[in-house]
Amino acid sequence: MSRMTLDRLPDSIAKADNLPSPPGVALQVMRLAEDPNARAEDLGALIRNDPALTIRLLRTVNSAANGLPQTIDSVERACALLGFRQAKTLALGFAVADSLPVVGPESGFDLEEYWLRSGLTATAAEVFARHVSPQHADLAFVVGLLSEVGRLVLASCLTSTYKTVTARESWPSTRLEREILGFSNLDLSSAMYTEWHLPSDIVDPIAYRDNPSELPDDASTDVIRLCRILAASEILAGVWASGAERRSLNWASDAAWHYLHLPAEDFVGIVDELKYRIEREGAFQTVSPPSAVNVKSLEEQATERLKEAVGRSTSGSRVAEMLRAASGTSR
């Protein structure tokens, strides 16, 4: 499977005049990122001109750095504390998110669930990354936050058509989207970001989230790791958002093992950390965690998986089979 581009999508979406455009701040951030002489202070001066972006960056930094003796009250200090790479990643993610289209009530699209799942996916991706690839934690958050923007665009640009999809499933799978539309929200998201010249570290994990094994042979180690983090995060966020039964949480544990080789006891810790992050940051306060984790059950499953992994690939696991089925085929 190759990555979608806008010119390969149906005319109804590729030529829609209300597709979102990359915000000016995001373009400036990208240009600044390409300047080898750019400093965190330069980025701070740019962000300071966007009040909404300033508020979100300061809120994020102060939430993450609540052990500091003083509140971070300036963008320049925030950028200096984060460093150029992390500040750039967060600013780019927030700027793109702020450019999203407005979806009216006539679309029948559940905006509350969209933002719930997006926030949970972003936070889960960051938490997973801190365990398996700490240097990617901030980028993983942004990838998670932006991964399903295509749903908003479909609800805004193809309102009546997408209603036929959501009528069959309130939160449509990518399989159903491809069956009815010929492409999925992930295809659309990655196509837009390619058109906007966002880095491949953001575009490719989204494009191949359903099937990380289909990433191109020349995909970087960073892209492969981020794609696997996103795949595991989307499953955990979906289980969490739906308030599913314990067996579904075990399914998310299977995904964490399959994609990231995280043992059951580490997964239990991640669930606890995700719950703590949600409660500490005051986000998604209406969201209850899934049913209590049965640690013994997960440990038993982990032992069985370890046995199976000896001399045998994990590619045949139930999770892998499910995700291959969910990816569907383009018309």
Buried (B, 14 or more C-beta within 10 A) or exposed (E): BEBBBBEBBBEEBBEBEEBBEBBEBBBBBBEBBEEEEBEBEBBBBBBBEBEEBBEBBBEBBBEBBEEEEEEBEEBBBBBBBBEBEBBBBBBBBBBBBBBBBEBEEEBBBBBEBBBBBBBBBBBBBBBBBBBBBEEBBBBBBBBBBBBBBBBBBBBBBBBEBBBEBBEEEEBBBBBBBBBBBBBBBBBBBBBBBBBBEBBBBBBBBBBBBBBBEBBEEEBEEBBBBBBBBBBBBBBBBBBBBEEBEBEBBBBBBBBBBBBBEBBBEBBBBBBEBBBEBBEEBEBBEEBEBBBEBBEEBBBEBBEEBEEEEEEEEBEEBEBBEBBBEBBBEBE
